[in-house]
Amino acid sequence: MASRNRPRPIRRPLINKEAGGFDQCWATLQSAMTDIHNKNASKLSFENLYRASYKITLVKRGEDLFNKVKEFETEWFHNHIIPGVDELVRSNLPSIALIQMSTSSSHERREAGERLLRGIRKIWEDHNTSMNLIADMLMYLERSCAETKQASVYATTIGLFRDHILRYGLKDVEGSDQPFVILDVVIAVVLDLINMDRDGDIVDRNLLRDITGMLEQLYQTDEEKEKEKLYTTIFEPRFIAASEVFYRAECEKLLRESDAGSWLRHTRRRLLEEEERCVTSVSNFTKENITAVVERELALAKMDDFLAMEGSGLKAMVDNDREEDLGILYHLIARIDKSKNTLKTNLQSRVMELGLEIEQTLKNTDFSAPTAAGASGEAEDAVEGVDKPKALSPAAQQTAAAIKWVDDVLKLKGKFDTLLENCFNNDLVIQSAITKSFADFINMFERSSEFVSLFIDDSLKRGLKGKSDEDAEIVLQKAIVLVRYLSDRDLFERYYQKHLGRRLLHGKSEMHIEKELVRRMRAELGNHFTAKFEGMFKDMELSKDLSNNYKDHIRNLGDDDKKSTELAIHVLTTNFWPTDVMGRGVLQDGEGSRADCIFPPSIKRLQESFYKFYCQDRSGRILTWVPSTGSADIKCLFPKVPGKESGPLSKDRRYEFNVSTYGMIVLMLFNNLSSGESLSFEEIQLKTNIPVSDLTKTLTSLSVPPKFRVLAKEPLAKSVKATDKFSFNAHFVSKQIKIRVPVLSSTSKVEGSEERKETERKNDQTRAHVVDAAIVRIMKQRKELTHTQLTTEVISQLFGRFKPEISLIKKRIEDLLAREYLERMEGDAPAYRYLA
Amino acid sequence: MSDSKYITLVSYDGFEFVVLREAALISETIRAMLRGAFKEAQTGRCEFGEIRGPVLEKVVEYFHYYHANRDQTDVPDMDIPVDICLELLMAADFLGLDSRPQMRDLS
């Protein structure tokens, strides 16, 4: 009659110290374990067994139980398992011989190996299942073990498996002194099968996975430390080592027998294979390590050798546009080496080589052969109407060379751009490396600035007339690309100014394209660079307006004089236009400049009239006339030659000539001569005060070529000398009414070497000033700087224009020191202070 | 053979309790019992040789109480009469109910 307030005492079937005691419980458990191992667990009641171990644990004999279990298992192994294993291994004797160089066929080896592994696998699986059941059975024991921190039952039994089965040494194996440990045998078999798999044989991959899975579940010691899995400590190192050997040999073989392309594909295949293998045959855990091995042995180790191969290496790949190969190579390298140095350096050297080759080709190409569509320039001298191919003059050859160089460079660039897109995935690192190489070889070639400007000149003059917008766009883009590479931008600016000036004044190109190009240059290179060009455009537009206004002005004055000359004028702001266009070119022998040229009176009147008109709106300006670049249209009457009754000479002929201004001045002189009179060269020179070289050119064009022989020359030699005499050529006949006498300065030719030297000299002068200005500006701001700092600053500031040489900067600094803009500072490192 | 949704727990004095399988599986012991290759797994019937009827009843009540409130927080303790609390403690220990159930292998 227990009260409801007190717990009821525990009543349970008495534990008979003997009957329900340790031994009885153990007996139950033992027979149960035997049943489990024999796969007869289904007739057992779990609860019974659990309760048995429960009871044992309660009487604090858990440790005894634990030891008894261990004993039992060990005995079980010895009696029932080991003989089987021994038999298994011996019957597959070739497998043992594996460890010492097998000689049997791979098929036999594979069969035997798989049999052995299957056997092992079965034993393991059975053991595993049984042990799980037994561990469950002893769960109560384990829970108390966990508190006292002993190894779990499961771990212990697994350890038993490891120790007694895997580490079991086979004794008395033929041909060896030491006992072979089964574990080693197993691993050796696995490695052998993997190698066979690599060679293409079909092996049972699941089997391999199960075996490696088994190894992953076993630990070195019973404590089951994570890093000490048998897989990691024993299997993996051997696997990696064997793989290294395998791939090293494979790489050698590839180097001997095949080419770079196959090598790439092979490596790629192997990498994929190994990754797959980590899923199907070995643990995923190893993936990084094994792919590293493949990368190292197959890809990296001999990469330089492969890439250097003739006919298939990197050079060949690039030259022959083997895009697939390059793509594979790129991906391979990108995996291994983030900075892709090998690829980068190889590509760079190739680009340099190809670039310099272009220069060589240029030197070797013989441009003197007549080409139908080739040079600009002298082609205009070609006889109209008859397509007589002439040999090109040296200057034209040079121009053709320039065009070719640029074309070749652009082609090269196009090629590498395609490669970049298709193979290198537009990788930035590679792109910048290639760009740098391009910039390097372009700038190494000393005439690049000039040639690029010539290319643009040629395109704009000839190529774009009538081309569609897209085509024009392409050419513009190409041009900009090249300009971007140049480092001597001020030199380019100078050339471009010169060429642009000529183009504009002679109307040789389309304004909107010119403007578009300059606009892009501005976007690339900055305002400063294009200021002059834009000024030139503005001048052209203003001039057009001026001409129109002047025409209206004249008309309004009512001076409807039929004989008055029409004036179309270009007013050029001095600073914007190139100096030689402005006539301030190389002066020879101290002759008078163009301003002293004597114009015919009618022209003089015109000039004064215009000047008055011009000054109406503006004050304080000075206009100077530049006759070397102008042109004039003259109507000319050739009266019929007396004495001729038939043929063209019997009629009056009226022609309209378009000649240069100098030509016009010379021809006007002959108006006042009576027939039969002639003027000598010197007389003409005195009367017009045209510089001798210009006069010679003009007179040549008017008297030497039969087409334009308005003046008759005595003697009739090809060249004009100071002693020649000139007279009106009454016998002049031409099929056309309007004749254009070529103006000798309208073409942009490649400079001769003196001209070039001159341009460079002027350029250097300007650079000196620019550097001075930069130095002063920097010092003013920073007050005190060391020499190295100053130099670095100067270089970085001037980077967009050109790359100043250190010696130049040094010289300028010294100059400034002398002029007392700077002073030296005391101290160890050379430093300077700004003097206000 | 598919597992049925219910299992039967039997005390040594013959009381049988039909329980939701899922609810009973919070006990490690019962879980082990039902997953192995043993007889209980096949029949779905666990016989406890040392647990009395009233005690087992309370255990079963606990199973259902836990299962019903498994997603909630701040659940009030179940009511346990004093007189069987000692036996209940022993049974709980036997059944592995002394630790929070790890719902990893409810097979």
Chai-1 contact restraints between the chains, C-beta under 6 A:
chainA,res_idxA,chainB,res_idxB,connection_type,confidence,min_distance_angstrom,max_distance_angstrom,comment,restraint_id
A,R4,B,D83,contact,1.0,0.0,6.0,A-B,restraint_1
A,N5,B,V82,contact,1.0,0.0,6.0,A-B,restraint_2
A,P7,B,V82,contact,1.0,0.0,6.0,A-B,restraint_3
A,P7,B,D83,contact,1.0,0.0,6.0,A-B,restraint_4
A,P7,B,C85,contact,1.0,0.0,6.0,A-B,restraint_5
A,P7,B,L86,contact,1.0,0.0,6.0,A-B,restraint_6
A,R8,B,D83,contact,1.0,0.0,6.0,A-B,restraint_7
A,I10,B,L86,contact,1.0,0.0,6.0,A-B,restraint_8
A,I10,B,E87,contact,1.0,0.0,6.0,A-B,restraint_9
A,R12,B,E50,contact,1.0,0.0,6.0,A-B,restraint_10
A,A41,B,A37,contact,1.0,0.0,6.0,A-B,restraint_11
A,A41,B,F38,contact,1.0,0.0,6.0,A-B,restraint_12
A,S42,B,A37,contact,1.0,0.0,6.0,A-B,restraint_13
A,L44,B,F38,contact,1.0,0.0,6.0,A-B,restraint_14
A,S45,B,K39,contact,1.0,0.0,6.0,A-B,restraint_15
A,F46,B,M33,contact,1.0,0.0,6.0,A-B,restraint_16
A,F46,B,G36,contact,1.0,0.0,6.0,A-B,restraint_17
A,F46,B,F38,contact,1.0,0.0,6.0,A-B,restraint_18
A,F46,B,E40,contact,1.0,0.0,6.0,A-B,restraint_19
A,E47,B,E47,contact,1.0,0.0,6.0,A-B,restraint_20
A,R51,B,G49,contact,1.0,0.0,6.0,A-B,restraint_21
A,L133,B,G36,contact,1.0,0.0,6.0,A-B,restraint_22
A,D136,B,A32,contact,1.0,0.0,6.0,A-B,restraint_23
A,D136,B,G36,contact,1.0,0.0,6.0,A-B,restraint_24
A,M139,B,A32,contact,1.0,0.0,6.0,A-B,restraint_25
